[in-house]
Amino acid sequence: MYPVELTTPMSKDLTDFGFTSLTSIEQVNQVLDKSDGTILVVVNSVCGCAAANARPGAKMAIQNEKRPSQLFTVFAGVDKEATTRAREYMLPYPPSSPSIALFKDGKLVHMLERHHIEGRSAQMISENLVEAFNHFC
């Protein structure tokens, strides 16, 4: 587990932009058990590709006209139980940090794993998400 002093600015990078942190299993279940609407979940991380690619890409993408109705984040290495539970909703994809998942009507419809994020620009991440938003939202 990472010290809160280290991860707070990384969390705020998304929560200050409209994402809600999910910190417990109960919160994750309450959000992801919904069967209507679109939900974006960012699995945040302390790694460089989260800072340089995933978080900026997600923030750019939600500026699109079509976007998920709800935005959430869990923090790997901080909120262990919440992250583990969120990842169960993302099956069959293996655990990945960072990662970004789009749900529609209770079903996972689009997933960016770490290998889709690492080495790609924030703009590329955003474009990928915008295409998914335009299709599913």
N, C-alpha and C positions, 0 to 999 in steps of 0.2 A: 504494500500500500504506500502511496506517495503522500508526503506531508501536504496538508491543506494550504499552507502558505505558498507552496510551489504551484499547485493546480488551480487555485482560485482565479488567477488571471486567464487561464486557459478555458475555464468554465464560463467566465464572464464574456469571453470572446463570442460565445453563442447565446448565452442568456440575455446579454445586453442587446441582442439582435432579434429577440422575440422567441427564442427557443426556451422551453421549460425543462428544467432538470428533473429527471426521475431518479430517485435515490433509494427506493425500496421495491421489493417484489410486489407489494400491494399496489403501488402506483403504476408500475409497469403493466400489471394485469388489468387494472382499471382502464388504462389507455388502450392497450392492444387487444383487449377482448371485445372492443367495439366492432360492430359489424357494418357501420356505414361511414362514408366520408373517406378522405385521404389523410394519411399521417406520414410524416417524414421523421425518421429517427437517425440521429448521428451518434455513432459510438465514438466518443471523443477519446483522445490519447495524448500523452506527453511527447510523443515522437515528433520529429521534424516534419514528416509528411502530413501530420494532422495540422500543424501550424502553417505550413506553406501551401498545402494543397486542399485538404479536406474541409477545414473550417472556412477558409476564404471562398472555396468553390461552392459550398452550401449556401453561404451568405449571398453570393452573387446570384445563384440560381433562384432564390426565393424572391428576387426582384422581378421575376417574370410575371406576366399578366396571369397566366394559369399557374397555380402553385397549390401545394397541399393545404388543406384547411387547418391542420394542426402540426406544430413543430415541437419535437422533443429531442432530448439528448440524455445519454447515460455516459458515465466516465469510467472507462476501463482502468483498473488499478486504483480506483478510489471507491466507487460504489459497486463493490464486487457482486453482491447478491442481485442488485438491480440489473447489472450488465449481464450476468449469467442468465437471468430470466429473459431479458430482451433477446439475447442470442438464441434462446429456445424458439422464439417466434420467427427467427430468421433461418431456421433449418429448411433445407438441407445444407445450407452454406456453413462452413466451419467457422469457429470463432476467429474474428479478424479485427484488429485495431490499427488505424481507424477503419470504419466502414460506415456506409450510409444505406438505409433501407427505406423503401417507399411501400406503404400498405394502402390498399384500396378495399373498402368494404370487408375488412377483417382478413384480407389475404395479402401476402407478400407478392408484389408485382414487379419490383425492380430492386437490384442489389448491386452496390459497388463495394467490393472487397478491397483489402489493403493493396493487393497486386494490381487493382484497377486505378488506385490512387497514387501509389508510390511511383515517382518518376514522371508523373504527368502534371501539367500546370493546373493551377486553380481554374483557369479559363476552360481548359478541357474538361475538368470535373463539372464545372457549371454547365457547359454545353450538353454533356451527357445527361445531367439531371433535368435540364430544361426540356430536352427531347422526351424524357419520361413524363414530366409534368404535363406537357402538351398532349400526350397520349392518354394519360390516366386521370388527370385532374379536371 
